[in-house]
C-alpha cells in the first residue's frame, strides 16, 4: 500500500494499513511536516468529536496524539442533550506534530511502515489497475493499492486579499521572520490533479477553506477578559 499525503487522513490510513499487516509506504513531500495541523489547531468539536473517538477505538493515531499535544479541553454544546455534546481539544501544533511523528516511527515496525520523502507525480497503470507511484525523483514505488489523501494540495490555490497563487499551504513563519512579509508556501500537487482529470477522466472540484484575520495579542487588554479554563 502507498499512502500519498502526511496529514490527518494520510497518517491514519498508513497506520491502519500497517496495523493489519500490509507493507505500507507513506509518501509525503516533506517528512518534517507529517502531522502538521492547520491554522485552527483543534481536534474534535460538534459533529466531529465522535469521529475522533471512533478512530481511537480502532487503534488510530489522532486520539493518542491529542492526549500528548493538547493544551485545552472542553465539552461543547452542553446546553443540549448528551447525544449532541462535542468533545473538543485545542492543541499545541508543535507537540501534536511531534506526537504523530513519534507514533509512526516508534510504534510501527519498519517492515510494515516506512516514510518516504518525495512527491507523487504519476501512477503506473496496467490494464486499468494501479501498479505503482512514480515519484518526483524518478523512482517508482510499486504497490497493489494507492490511497490518495489530497488535503489542500491537489491543484491547491491560495487567495490572499486580491492576490492569488498556486500553493498547497503557507509554511509557518519562523520567529525571526517579519509578520508583514508573505509567508513561504509548500507546492501544490498539480501533476496529480492533471493525472486524475485528464488521464483518468475523474471530475475535479474545489473546496474552500477560510482563515480569519488574527488579533495581535499585544493589543488586547487581557485583564478585561473572562478566562475559559480547560475542563481537564
Long-range contacts (C-beta under 8 A, 24 or more apart in sequence): 1-25, 1-143, 1-144, 1-145, 1-146, 1-147, 2-27, 2-132, 2-133, 2-141, 2-143, 2-145, 2-146, 2-147, 3-27, 3-146, 3-147, 3-149, 4-28, 4-120, 4-133, 4-146, 4-147, 4-148, 4-149, 4-192, 5-148, 5-149, 5-150, 5-151, 5-153, 6-30, 6-31, 6-33, 6-34, 6-35, 6-36, 6-115, 7-35, 7-36, 7-149, 7-151, 8-62, 9-149, 9-151, 10-147, 10-149, 10-151, 11-35, 11-61, 11-100, 11-104, 12-55, 12-60, 12-61, 12-62, 13-147, 13-149, 14-104, 14-113, 14-147, 15-59, 15-60, 15-61, 15-103, 15-104, 15-108, 15-113, 16-58, 16-59, 16-60, 17-113, 17-147, 18-108, 18-109, 18-112, 18-113, 19-59, 19-108, 21-112, 22-112, 22-145, 23-111, 23-112, 24-112, 24-113, 24-114, 25-113, 25-114, 25-115, 25-116, 25-141, 25-143, 26-104, 26-113, 26-114, 26-115, 26-116, 27-116, 27-118, 27-120, 27-133, 27-135, 27-141, 28-115, 28-116, 28-117, 29-117, 29-118, 29-119, 29-168, 29-186, 29-187, 30-117, 30-186, 31-101, 31-115, 31-117, 33-97, 33-186, 34-97, 34-100, 34-101, 34-104, 34-115, 35-65, 35-96, 35-97, 35-98, 35-99, 35-100, 35-101, 36-93, 36-97, 37-91, 37-93, 37-96, 37-97, 38-169, 38-209, 39-211, 41-90, 41-91, 41-92, 41-93, 41-96, 42-88, 42-89, 42-90, 42-91, 43-70, 43-88, 43-89, 43-91, 43-96, 44-86, 44-87, 44-88, 44-89, 45-76, 45-86, 45-87, 45-88, 46-76, 46-77, 46-84, 46-86, 46-88, 47-86, 48-86, 49-76, 49-85, 49-86, 49-87, 49-88, 50-86, 52-87, 53-87, 61-100, 61-103, 61-104, 64-99, 64-103, 65-96, 65-99, 65-100, 65-103, 66-91, 66-96, 68-95, 68-96, 68-99, 69-93, 69-94, 69-95, 69-96, 69-97, 69-98, 69-99, 70-96, 71-95, 71-230, 72-230, 73-230, 73-231, 73-232, 74-228, 74-230, 74-231, 75-231, 93-172, 116-141, 119-187, 119-189, 119-191, 120-148, 120-189, 120-191, 120-192, 121-191, 121-192, 122-191, 122-195, 123-195, 148-192, 150-189, 150-192, 152-209, 153-186, 153-187, 153-188, 153-189, 154-188, 154-189, 154-192, 154-193, 154-196, 154-204, 155-188, 155-189, 155-190, 155-193, 155-204, 155-206, 156-188, 156-189, 157-188, 157-206, 158-185, 166-190
